[in-house]
Amino acid sequence: MDKLEAEARATATKHVINMLQRPGQLEKVEQYKRRVSRKKASVEAMLKTAMQSQLDGVRVGLDQLQVSLSEIKDIKDSLKTMDQLFCEVPTLCENLQDVKEENSRHSQYVTAMENLKHIFTVPECVEKTKQWISEGDLLHARQSLTDLENSRDDLLWELHKSPNQSAADCVLLAAYFEDVEELSSLLEKQVRIVLGRTLNTVRKEPTIIVTALRIVEWQEMQDEFAAQREKQSGFKPPGRPKHWRKMAMEVLEQSVSQRIEGTHVDERDTKMWLVRYLELTRQLILEDLRVVKTLCEPCFPPSWNIVEKYVEMYHTCLSRHLEELVQSGLEGNEMVSMLAWTTNTYAGPELMQNPELNFDTSRLGPLLSETAVNSLQEKYLKVMENNYQEWMRKTLEAEQADWRAGVAPEGDETDGFFHTSAPVIIFQMIDQNLVVTKIISQELTHRALLLSMDQVAQYGHRYRDAIIMFKTRHFEDRSQVPFFTHYMITIVNNCLRFVELAQSLKVQYWRPGVHDRDSATKLDLLLTTFQKLRNEAAQFLLDEAFLDLDIHFKDIATPKWLTSSIPVDTICVTLEDYFQDYVHLCEKNFELVIIEAQNSVARKYLTALLQRKLSLKELEQRRKLAKKVSDEADRLKALFRRVAPKVQSEDSPLDALKILVEVIRSEDAEMLSLDLITVIEKYPDITEDHLSRFLSLRGDITRQDIKEKLADVMKNDSQSRKKRLTSPPSIFSQINLS
């Protein structure tokens, strides 16, 4: 306290010093004193009030403690009294046992009195209820059954409450009311019958359906009440819960299943049995769901969601039945019908998306499982593959039979081109299959397209083998096949037709972005197969012509040939004769054959010149040879220009003859190098062997000189070597003299 007082005095001294620092402030000392006095009085009042409040609280607390002490004493006395009373309870319980038993009997008697009417009239009520059930008066039957069940349950409940319940009494009651369970079964059976005919009955007498549903709903309420009482007391009435709502849904689903199975068509030996069955099923489901949506929905309680339930039941039952049909085995177009119906018809505007229904079945999943769909697609593609193989085998056999028939093919009425119907027939089959698969799915169509291209490519290989056999047989004995040229023209045209039809098929059915690599590979294989076969067949066609001309080409560059025009005359006449048949080639093939024939003529003529059959030492002889070769090259070019004016190109392979003979015509051996350079620049792929053999026709140059001259020319002409790598091959690339 002393320390606090000292600190207070020191603080007050500082405060006074601060207030009285200036002389003018001394006049206000009295004012300061009054202010401090008022402040002191205020603080003392506040302190006094606080102390008074604390004292009042203490006083109240002491009073409450006094009251609590008094109440504790009273409670203690009451507990002692209760303890004494509890000691007397066992004796009192024994004394009141008779009263308790009498009360229990009284309760049972009261229950018995209340149900006395039903107890004495049970047999009569049972018979009457059976009569109502048989007459279809289900509401009265339900009420009577409910009264009987309530009487039985009340009596059993009284026995259940009794601590000393007798098992014999329970058995007696159960035996007495055993007909009640039979009544319940009869009523359930009748409700089953009514609900089983829901879709037919609701059209004529919807009240019958409503009555049955009211009974089901009442039984559901009784089940809930029984479950709640069992939870509270452990008492469970006999036969509960009945689950009649679950029973009702099972009956409805069973009736749906029977209706689906009822449309089954037994005559599976007819082609259209599945189409007829699916159409009957569509009509049935469409009509039934119309009835459900318009008539059943108002009759059923909203909690049943009957429209959605019916859609789900029809979907499930139909799916199960169709799966069984798939497992039993389908053939050919039956698989297509099944896939198309389940994929498009079922979920489309013809059934579920019909404007009157407009049901979304996506939440229910696919009608057929993915496994079943894949199995059907694989089987269908396998059947398609087998059909392709069979059809193409027969088509090829028909083609071969025509080749052996000894009858000339007929040209097209419009353009005169030779061709057969085989390509069109094959691609019509493909188009028919793809049109069918297109109604199922794009994926299946694309797979069918790949299969079709693969099968046509395989047909091309078999076609090639047959053509080679045809050619071999003809060349062994050319009298056996009198119209070989005509049929080879037909084959060449057919090959081009295959290519054109394949490209048209691609434009019509190609699906970009799906398996592009596999698709492109199969398409390229198909096109390459028939393009190569077309080129081979064109070559076979020319082989026959040049087989007759080989002997005349061998006469070229011989001493006899220098003084005779017979070899080239014969070549021109023979080729012109064959070209009269080649007009039956379509334009692209005619162009191909003419170009190839021109290459063959140039190749064989050049080969004959390079065979070293002559040695012309005299200048006059060389000039004569050069002029003859140049004139014959012009004659041959004129021939091709005459028979094919649209095909003849400016850069003819026969021009190589005229350029090459300038090497023979050259008089100055020194100028020979320039002529050789000109030849090499024009034909970079000409070899030293070609030039060496050709120079050997000049008898005025030794072999050593030829070798040295060619070495110098080839060594210095680096530009030609570079050009050889980038230029397209010329006629000399086709000449092999080894």
Buried (B, 14 or more C-beta within 10 A) or exposed (E): EEEEEEEEEEEEEEEEEEEBEEEEEEEEEEEBEEEEEEEEEEEEEEEEEEEEEEEEEEEEEEEEEEEEEEEEEEEEEEEEEEEEEEEEEEEEEEEEEEEEEEEBEEEBEEBBEEBEEBBEBBEEBBEBBBEBBEEEBBEBBBBBBBBBBBBBBBBBBBBBEBEEBEEEBBEEBBEBBEBBBEBBEBBBEBBBEBBBBBBEBBEEEBEBBBBBBBBBBBBBEBBEEBEEBBEEEEBBBBBBBBBBBEBBBEBBBBBBBEBBEEBEBEEBEEEEBBBBBBBBBBEBBBEBBEBBBEBBBEBBBEEBEBBEBBBBBBBBBBBEBBBEBBEEEBEBBBBBBBBBBBBBBBBEEBBBBBEEBEBEBEEBEBBBBEEBBEBBBEBBBEBBBEBBBEBBEEBBEBBBEBBEEEEEBEBEEEEEBBBBEBBEBBBEBBBEBBEBBBBBBEEBBBBBBBBBBBBBBBBBEEBBEBBEEBBEBBBEEEEEBEBBBBBBBBBBBBBBBBBBBBBEBBEEBBEEEBBEEEBEBBBEBBBEBBBEBBBBBBBBBBBBBBEBBEEBBBBBBBEEBBEEEEBBEBBBEBBEEBBEBBBBBBEBBBBBBBBBBBBBBBBBBBBBBBBEBBEBEEEEBBBBBBEBBBEBBEBBBEBBEEBBEEBBEEEBBBBBBBBBBBBBBBEEEEEBBEBBBBBBEBBBBBBBBBBBBBBBBBEEBEEEBBBEBBEEBBEEBEEBEEBBEEEEEBBBBBBEEE
